[in-house]
Amino acid sequence: MREKALAAAADAAQEAIDGGDDPAEAATAAIGRTYAPFINGDFINTSVLFLVGGFLVFWMAAGFAMLEGGLVRSKNVTMQMTKNIGLFSLAAIFYYLIGYN
């Protein structure tokens, strides 16, 4: 992100020099436009929504484990829960390693 802001500031400063304007003001305005999503709260709102969605998916996986535990015979409940925890753990590890997108 910093490289993008610096590139935008450099381009704006060069355009200001070519046009005879103040390059410092142009660079400051370009940096302000680059960081605008972080300043006005869009980044915070997006992060909170992402975390809340993650928590809901986590509890949804726990609820699905309870459903599957209730659908099998009592001697197989432990194995079914172990499978659900294992699959969720693998998914979390691969999400951490590979990431979103």
PAVO-932557 format. One record per residue (C-alpha): residue number from 1; z, x, y. Coordinates in Angstrom, 3 decimals. Example, Ala and Ser with C-alpha at 12.3 -4.5 7.8 and 13.67 -1.06 7.14 Angstrom:
! PAVO-932557
<r><kekol>1</kekol><zz>7.800</zz><xx>12.300</xx><yy>-4.500</yy></r>
<r><kekol>2</kekol><zz>7.140</zz><xx>13.670</xx><yy>-1.060</yy></r>
END
This chain:
! PAVO-932557
<r><kekol>1</kekol><zz>0.000</zz><xx>0.000</xx><yy>0.000</yy></r>
<r><kekol>2</kekol><zz>0.827</zz><xx>2.851</xx><yy>2.336</yy></r>
<r><kekol>3</kekol><zz>-2.623</zz><xx>4.374</xx><yy>1.823</yy></r>
<r><kekol>4</kekol><zz>-4.239</zz><xx>1.047</xx><yy>2.668</yy></r>
<r><kekol>5</kekol><zz>-2.200</zz><xx>0.781</xx><yy>5.874</yy></r>
<r><kekol>6</kekol><zz>-2.984</zz><xx>4.353</xx><yy>6.886</yy></r>
<r><kekol>7</kekol><zz>-6.686</zz><xx>3.861</xx><yy>6.214</yy></r>
<r><kekol>8</kekol><zz>-6.702</zz><xx>0.673</xx><yy>8.300</yy></r>
<r><kekol>9</kekol><zz>-4.847</zz><xx>2.441</xx><yy>11.117</yy></r>
<r><kekol>10</kekol><zz>-7.255</zz><xx>5.381</xx><yy>11.046</yy></r>
<r><kekol>11</kekol><zz>-10.280</zz><xx>3.087</xx><yy>11.127</yy></r>
<r><kekol>12</kekol><zz>-8.832</zz><xx>1.071</xx><yy>14.002</yy></r>
<r><kekol>13</kekol><zz>-7.956</zz><xx>4.219</xx><yy>15.946</yy></r>
<r><kekol>14</kekol><zz>-11.471</zz><xx>5.606</xx><yy>15.471</yy></r>
<r><kekol>15</kekol><zz>-13.008</zz><xx>2.335</xx><yy>16.640</yy></r>
<r><kekol>16</kekol><zz>-10.705</zz><xx>2.363</xx><yy>19.672</yy></r>
<r><kekol>17</kekol><zz>-11.710</zz><xx>5.927</xx><yy>20.523</yy></r>
<r><kekol>18</kekol><zz>-15.373</zz><xx>4.985</xx><yy>20.224</yy></r>
<r><kekol>19</kekol><zz>-14.831</zz><xx>1.913</xx><yy>22.412</yy></r>
<r><kekol>20</kekol><zz>-12.693</zz><xx>3.675</xx><yy>25.021</yy></r>
<r><kekol>21</kekol><zz>-9.490</zz><xx>1.759</xx><yy>24.232</yy></r>
<r><kekol>22</kekol><zz>-6.019</zz><xx>3.116</xx><yy>23.449</yy></r>
<r><kekol>23</kekol><zz>-6.039</zz><xx>4.380</xx><yy>19.820</yy></r>
<r><kekol>24</kekol><zz>-2.243</zz><xx>4.096</xx><yy>19.447</yy></r>
<r><kekol>25</kekol><zz>-2.249</zz><xx>0.385</xx><yy>20.238</yy></r>
<r><kekol>26</kekol><zz>-5.184</zz><xx>-0.228</xx><yy>17.913</yy></r>
<r><kekol>27</kekol><zz>-3.501</zz><xx>1.663</xx><yy>15.064</yy></r>
<r><kekol>28</kekol><zz>-0.233</zz><xx>-0.220</xx><yy>15.580</yy></r>
<r><kekol>29</kekol><zz>-2.058</zz><xx>-3.547</xx><yy>15.508</yy></r>
<r><kekol>30</kekol><zz>-3.910</zz><xx>-2.551</xx><yy>12.318</yy></r>
<r><kekol>31</kekol><zz>-0.672</zz><xx>-1.581</xx><yy>10.578</yy></r>
<r><kekol>32</kekol><zz>0.889</zz><xx>-4.870</xx><yy>11.695</yy></r>
<r><kekol>33</kekol><zz>-1.995</zz><xx>-6.814</xx><yy>10.160</yy></r>
<r><kekol>34</kekol><zz>-1.714</zz><xx>-4.827</xx><yy>6.920</yy></r>
<r><kekol>35</kekol><zz>2.010</zz><xx>-5.453</xx><yy>6.513</yy></r>
<r><kekol>36</kekol><zz>1.918</zz><xx>-9.057</xx><yy>7.768</yy></r>
<r><kekol>37</kekol><zz>2.513</zz><xx>-10.632</xx><yy>4.318</yy></r>
<r><kekol>38</kekol><zz>5.682</zz><xx>-8.565</xx><yy>3.966</yy></r>
<r><kekol>39</kekol><zz>6.950</zz><xx>-9.364</xx><yy>7.434</yy></r>
<r><kekol>40</kekol><zz>6.528</zz><xx>-13.153</xx><yy>7.406</yy></r>
<r><kekol>41</kekol><zz>8.268</zz><xx>-13.704</xx><yy>4.060</yy></r>
<r><kekol>42</kekol><zz>5.321</zz><xx>-14.439</xx><yy>1.780</yy></r>
<r><kekol>43</kekol><zz>6.249</zz><xx>-11.486</xx><yy>-0.409</yy></r>
<r><kekol>44</kekol><zz>9.852</zz><xx>-12.674</xx><yy>-0.748</yy></r>
<r><kekol>45</kekol><zz>8.808</zz><xx>-16.229</xx><yy>-1.589</yy></r>
<r><kekol>46</kekol><zz>6.320</zz><xx>-15.017</xx><yy>-4.175</yy></r>
<r><kekol>47</kekol><zz>8.908</zz><xx>-12.730</xx><yy>-5.778</yy></r>
<r><kekol>48</kekol><zz>11.512</zz><xx>-15.488</xx><yy>-5.983</yy></r>
<r><kekol>49</kekol><zz>8.996</zz><xx>-17.887</xx><yy>-7.513</yy></r>
<r><kekol>50</kekol><zz>7.985</zz><xx>-15.236</xx><yy>-10.063</yy></r>
<r><kekol>51</kekol><zz>11.617</zz><xx>-14.592</xx><yy>-11.039</yy></r>
<r><kekol>52</kekol><zz>12.489</zz><xx>-18.290</xx><yy>-11.315</yy></r>
<r><kekol>53</kekol><zz>9.418</zz><xx>-18.828</xx><yy>-13.491</yy></r>
<r><kekol>54</kekol><zz>10.485</zz><xx>-15.919</xx><yy>-15.688</yy></r>
<r><kekol>55</kekol><zz>13.974</zz><xx>-17.344</xx><yy>-16.098</yy></r>
<r><kekol>56</kekol><zz>12.542</zz><xx>-20.731</xx><yy>-17.050</yy></r>
<r><kekol>57</kekol><zz>10.266</zz><xx>-19.152</xx><yy>-19.649</yy></r>
<r><kekol>58</kekol><zz>13.241</zz><xx>-17.240</xx><yy>-21.042</yy></r>
<r><kekol>59</kekol><zz>15.236</zz><xx>-20.444</xx><yy>-21.487</yy></r>
<r><kekol>60</kekol><zz>12.179</zz><xx>-22.199</xx><yy>-22.871</yy></r>
<r><kekol>61</kekol><zz>11.961</zz><xx>-19.522</xx><yy>-25.577</yy></r>
<r><kekol>62</kekol><zz>15.644</zz><xx>-20.041</xx><yy>-26.369</yy></r>
<r><kekol>63</kekol><zz>15.100</zz><xx>-23.792</xx><yy>-26.618</yy></r>
<r><kekol>64</kekol><zz>12.142</zz><xx>-23.292</xx><yy>-28.926</yy></r>
<r><kekol>65</kekol><zz>14.309</zz><xx>-21.059</xx><yy>-31.128</yy></r>
<r><kekol>66</kekol><zz>16.884</zz><xx>-23.854</xx><yy>-31.331</yy></r>
<r><kekol>67</kekol><zz>14.154</zz><xx>-26.338</xx><yy>-32.238</yy></r>
<r><kekol>68</kekol><zz>12.823</zz><xx>-24.133</xx><yy>-35.000</yy></r>
<r><kekol>69</kekol><zz>16.344</zz><xx>-23.443</xx><yy>-36.219</yy></r>
<r><kekol>70</kekol><zz>16.915</zz><xx>-27.160</xx><yy>-36.541</yy></r>
<r><kekol>71</kekol><zz>13.680</zz><xx>-27.765</xx><yy>-38.416</yy></r>
<r><kekol>72</kekol><zz>14.400</zz><xx>-25.393</xx><yy>-41.314</yy></r>
<r><kekol>73</kekol><zz>16.970</zz><xx>-25.585</xx><yy>-44.073</yy></r>
<r><kekol>74</kekol><zz>20.413</zz><xx>-24.210</xx><yy>-43.285</yy></r>
<r><kekol>75</kekol><zz>19.951</zz><xx>-21.129</xx><yy>-45.470</yy></r>
<r><kekol>76</kekol><zz>16.843</zz><xx>-20.119</xx><yy>-43.453</yy></r>
<r><kekol>77</kekol><zz>18.228</zz><xx>-20.599</xx><yy>-39.933</yy></r>
<r><kekol>78</kekol><zz>19.336</zz><xx>-16.979</xx><yy>-39.552</yy></r>
<r><kekol>79</kekol><zz>15.931</zz><xx>-15.641</xx><yy>-40.535</yy></r>
<r><kekol>80</kekol><zz>14.133</zz><xx>-18.040</xx><yy>-38.217</yy></r>
<r><kekol>81</kekol><zz>16.355</zz><xx>-17.060</xx><yy>-35.275</yy></r>
<r><kekol>82</kekol><zz>15.805</zz><xx>-13.377</xx><yy>-36.063</yy></r>
<r><kekol>83</kekol><zz>12.046</zz><xx>-13.915</xx><yy>-36.011</yy></r>
<r><kekol>84</kekol><zz>12.229</zz><xx>-15.683</xx><yy>-32.644</yy></r>
<r><kekol>85</kekol><zz>14.399</zz><xx>-12.983</xx><yy>-31.091</yy></r>
<r><kekol>86</kekol><zz>12.117</zz><xx>-10.288</xx><yy>-32.501</yy></r>
<r><kekol>87</kekol><zz>8.970</zz><xx>-11.899</xx><yy>-31.136</yy></r>
<r><kekol>88</kekol><zz>10.527</zz><xx>-12.444</xx><yy>-27.721</yy></r>
<r><kekol>89</kekol><zz>11.761</zz><xx>-8.838</xx><yy>-27.667</yy></r>
<r><kekol>90</kekol><zz>8.324</zz><xx>-7.488</xx><yy>-28.554</yy></r>
<r><kekol>91</kekol><zz>6.707</zz><xx>-9.648</xx><yy>-25.900</yy></r>
<r><kekol>92</kekol><zz>9.172</zz><xx>-8.402</xx><yy>-23.272</yy></r>
<r><kekol>93</kekol><zz>8.646</zz><xx>-4.763</xx><yy>-24.250</yy></r>
<r><kekol>94</kekol><zz>4.856</zz><xx>-5.055</xx><yy>-24.173</yy></r>
<r><kekol>95</kekol><zz>5.025</zz><xx>-6.887</xx><yy>-20.850</yy></r>
<r><kekol>96</kekol><zz>7.098</zz><xx>-4.015</xx><yy>-19.484</yy></r>
<r><kekol>97</kekol><zz>4.691</zz><xx>-1.391</xx><yy>-20.842</yy></r>
<r><kekol>98</kekol><zz>1.388</zz><xx>-3.080</xx><yy>-20.022</yy></r>
<r><kekol>99</kekol><zz>2.456</zz><xx>-5.271</xx><yy>-17.138</yy></r>
<r><kekol>100</kekol><zz>1.084</zz><xx>-8.377</xx><yy>-15.553</yy></r>
<r><kekol>101</kekol><zz>-2.623</zz><xx>-8.405</xx><yy>-14.778</yy></r>
END
